[in-house]
Amino acid sequence: MGQDNATISAPHNLPVADIGARWYAASVFLGKETIAEQHLRRQGFVSFVPRSERTVRHARQLSTRKAAYFPGYMFVAFDVTQQRWRSVNGTIGVRSLIMQGDRPSPVPFGLVERFIALTGKDGLLDFSSGLKPGSSVRILSGPFAELIGRLDRLDSTGRARVLVAIMNGEIPIDLESSGLVAIA
């Protein structure tokens, strides 16, 4: 695969797809995104799974782990006119490509590239670049996961203070800004 005429950016040092390639969405078995990625890579496909930290509550314990931002889905780049794309449907971990008639339906231009640009060196999505004091935010991980609050302040070290409405008052919570996403 040539890199001089590439249009698809590849995450995490994967080979770059050729000029006719587009990104397509694939449905994968829940929790099998990593296995599907490995098997697609062995076949020569470039794939991408946006990930974020998720807090899981089980048996009164909290644990934080990397999880797919869109559980059960991933993105695969290929050229439908040049590559044997039907083999994606037979890949271990993959249910099927999202189709429109008898062809895979491409993802809108720039969508996957935007997710790749928002992915940090740790492989996790980082939405903190669009955060502004006073805006509404959702907490993505930690003991306050899924709560919505108002961003009070950000500092240069990546820490944020969020005011969360609990029991007729606003409680300040200090956490990493990478664990927040701005909401409308």
Residue, then its C-alpha position, 0 to 999 in steps of 0.5 A: m500500500g502506497q503512502d505518497n498518494a494516501t487520503i485515509s489517515a491510519p491510527h496507531n502506526l497502521p499502514v495507510a490505505d490507498i487513494g480510492a479507500r473510504w471508511y465503512a462501518a462494520s457491526v461487530f460482536l459486542g466486546k469483540e472489537t479488539i479481536a476483529e481489529q487483529h484479524l482485519r489487520r492480518q488480512g491487510f485492512v486498516s481498521f479503527v475502533p474509537r475507545s474511551e475509558r468507561t467505569v463499570r459497576h459490578a458487585r459493589q465495585l467500580s473498575t475503569r477500563k478501555a471500551a469501545y465508544f460505539p459498542g458493537y461497531m468499528f470502522v474499516a478502510f478499503d477501496v470497494t473497486q480494488q479490494r476483496w471487501r466481502s472477506v470483512n463479513g467473514t472475519i472473526g468478530v465481525r457480524s457484517l458491514i453496514m450495507q446499502g443495497d448490495r454494497p457497503s455504505p461509506v461513512p461521511f467524509g471526515l467523520v472517522e478522521r475527526f475521531i482519529a484526530l481526537t484520539g490521544k497517544d493512549g488510544l483513548l478519545d479526548f474531547s477536552s479541547g472543546l471544553k469551556p468554563g460555564s458549558s454543560v458537560r457529561i462525566l465519562s468515567g470514575p465514580f460520577a460517570e454519566l452525571i451531567g454538570r457545569l464546567d467551573r474551571l480548567d487548568s493547564t495540567g488537564r484538571a477540571r472542576v465540575l459543579v454537579a447538582i446533588m441534593n439541592g446544591e452544587i457539589p464541586i468535583d475535581l477530575e481529569s478533563s479527558g474524562l469529560v465531554a461537552i454537551a449541547 
